[in-house]
Amino acid sequence: MERLNKAHGKKEEEWISVLKYDPLPPLLLSKNAAIAFFAEREFAHKKKNNSGILRELPVVQYILRKQRSDGSWKYPRGNDKIRSQENYDQIETFRNLGYLIELYGFDRKDIEVASAIEFLFSFQTPTGDIRGILGNQYTPYYTAAMIELFVKAGFSSDKRVEKAFKWFDSIRQYDGGWAIPFRTRNKLLSIISIDSKPIEPDTLRPFSHLVTGVVLRAYAAHPHYRKSPTANKAGQLLLQSIFRHDAYPDRKDKSCWLKFTFPFWFTDLISAMDTLSWLGFSKQEPQIEKAIGWFINHQQSNGLWRLPILKNKSIFDTELWLSLAICRLLKRFYLEAR
């Protein structure tokens, strides 16, 4: 199998040359059909579109069979002291939508995606945020993680997406990043009831890189907002935060940067580097050089990466997806994509 299209020249191969081992053969020859599909399309430059190829995979069919007529997926076990069943279903729908879009290339042309997004939009408030996962509290990171998926599915010009970005701008901290509003008031989730009023943020408190990294994923996905002054300012904050502890006491340990999930969930080294590559930051930035050095030093002799994984390790071949994500961001940095 031809690894790379020679027409793209040596510059295309530069990102591979910085690594100790070529990561492409195990991805291109993977038994995971979705991994092989995207590796061939993105790195071997084979003209492929999804058009039902991945839809027929057993794991995809299993996910689709569980979807309900209103577009949602039912959360199997919930605690009604934390959130209502409807809001548990919101998080389960968000989770499954992420699998379909990020792992299997679904988009707005797929009725299952369109109906799931309409279900999630039903939780959007007049101010623009999507609420309910943490009771009635503002959650910039959950809203942004959903908006990221909506944009990737083809809803970037939807007025409801525009409303969400205006809300992101309105709820930023004074320093240009984002935080969990109720945490800026020293409130814990355990004392917040489902019907409690939303707690307004203390915007003079410092940003959280955990939250800022997630919100920036929505900006990075959007062809217009990734170029905005808001994204650049927050991107600078995220860049300088790499390998540093967060403002939140339960994220003080720097090892939080090195616990991974795919589709991306919290902010980790891979998700942050992916975001920064889309925002146009240079590989010559010292923190980015340091992160690339970490990828180089932790690559296995088979070309892939074995990483601490928080979710879905065996179900979705998460190690392979994370290795693919590293390849994607390295290629982006070395091609100077902006």
C-alpha positions, 0 to 999 in steps of 0.5 A: 500500500502506498504510504504517501502521495509523492506529489505532496513532496518532502514537506508532507513527510517532515512530520514523520521524520521528526519521529523515531518510528513511522506511525502510518503502517500500523494505522493503514493496516489496522483491523479497525476499519474506521481507523484504516479508512481515515488513515488512508484518506488523510495520509495515503490521500485516497479519495474516499467518502464515508457514504455508508461504508462505516455505517454498516460496521457492527458497532455502529449498528449497535449504537444506532439501534439504541437511538430513540425516536426523539433522537436521544439515547437513554442513560441506563442508570441515573441519580435523580438527586443529581439530575433528571432522567431527561438530563441524563439522556442529554449526556448519553446523547452527547456521548453517542453523537460524539462516537458517530461524528468523531469515530465514524464520520457521520454528519448532518446528512445522516438523519440520526445525527440531525435528530440527535442534534435537534434533541440537544438543541432543545436544551439551549436557553435563550442566552445561548448555553445548553443547560441541564447536565449540571442542573441549572448551572452554567457549563461552558465546557459541556456547551462547547463540547456539543457545539464542537460536534455540531460544527463538525457535523455541518451546522457552523452557520446555524443561528443557534450555534452563533448564539452559543458563541456569543454566550461564550464571549459573554461568560469569559473570565477577565483574563480571557479564558473560561472557568466553571462559574459556580466554582469561581464562587467556591461552590461545590456540585454536591450542594447544588440542587437540580432546581437551584438558580444559576450562579453567576461567575466571579469573572475576576478569578483566574481561568481554568485550562481544563475548561478553556481547553474544552471551550476552545475546541468549539472555536478551533472547529469553526472556520470563522471563530478559530480566527477570532481575537477571542480564540487567539487570546484564550489560545495563548493562555492554553499554550502557556498552561501546557504541563502546568497545574490548573486553577482548580484544586482537584486538577492541581496534579500535572499528570492530568495532562497525560490522561487521555480520552477519544473522542476528546473529553477533558483537556489533555495534552493531545486535545490541547495540541490538536486545538492549538494546531487548528488555531494556527500556533507555530510548532516553534513555540517553546511549549509546543516544542516541549509537547512534540518532544513528549510525543517523540519520547513516548512513541513505541517501536511499532510506531504507535503510542501506549497511553493512560486512557480514562474511557473506552479503552477496549470498546473503541480501540482508543489507543489507535484513535489517540495515535491517529490524533497525534499524527493528525496534529503533527501533520497540521503543525508541520504543514503550518495549517492555519 
